[in-house]
Amino acid sequence: MRKNAKIINACKKAVEIKGTVKEWEAWTNMKFPESGEYVVEGALCPVVIDREHNLGTYIEPNVWISYGKLQRE
């Protein structure tokens, strides 16, 4: 088991995926009738849909952790 975990840094945009509304509807098998945030199954964060600009954006953060020396039990 790893002990003494320490957060080194946070990355606000570890994953960023942009596509048209039509692309997001195809990728997710969902409909996005108006602008706003939508929960997509399996995603860690909502997808933000902007109908005015025909844009869907998904941004997923990440945290980098150091475990120091690995300890075996």
C-alpha positions in Angstrom: 0.0 0.0 0.0 1.2 3.5 -0.8 1.5 5.9 2.1 2.3 9.6 2.6 0.6 10.8 -0.5 1.2 14.5 -1.2 -0.6 16.7 -3.8 2.1 18.2 -6.0 -0.1 20.3 -8.3 -3.5 20.7 -9.8 -4.2 21.0 -13.5 -7.4 22.8 -14.3 -7.4 21.6 -18.0 -5.9 18.2 -18.1 -8.4 17.2 -20.8 -10.2 19.6 -23.1 -12.5 18.4 -25.9 -14.3 20.8 -28.2 -16.8 20.0 -30.9 -19.9 21.2 -32.6 -23.3 20.6 -31.0 -24.0 18.0 -33.7 -20.7 16.2 -32.9 -21.5 16.2 -29.2 -25.0 14.8 -29.9 -23.5 12.0 -32.0 -20.7 11.2 -29.5 -23.1 11.1 -26.5 -26.3 9.9 -28.1 -28.0 12.8 -26.4 -29.9 16.0 -27.5 -28.7 19.4 -26.4 -31.7 21.7 -27.2 -30.4 24.8 -25.4 -27.2 26.3 -24.0 -26.1 25.1 -20.6 -24.3 22.3 -18.7 -25.2 18.7 -19.4 -24.2 15.6 -17.4 -22.9 12.9 -19.7 -22.7 9.3 -18.5 -19.1 8.4 -17.7 -17.8 12.0 -17.8 -16.3 13.5 -14.6 -17.5 17.0 -15.4 -20.5 18.4 -17.3 -20.3 19.3 -21.0 -21.0 23.0 -21.6 -23.1 23.6 -24.7 -23.2 27.0 -26.3 -25.9 26.9 -29.0 -25.2 30.5 -30.2 -21.6 29.5 -31.1 -22.5 25.9 -32.1 -19.9 24.7 -29.6 -19.7 22.0 -26.9 -16.8 22.0 -24.5 -15.7 19.4 -22.0 -12.9 20.3 -19.6 -11.6 17.8 -17.1 -9.2 18.7 -14.3 -6.5 16.4 -12.7 -4.4 16.3 -9.6 -0.8 15.2 -9.6 0.2 13.2 -6.5 3.5 12.0 -5.2 3.6 8.9 -3.1 7.3 9.2 -2.1 9.0 5.9 -1.7 6.9 2.8 -2.4 6.3 0.7 0.6 5.6 -3.0 0.4 3.7 -4.9 2.9 
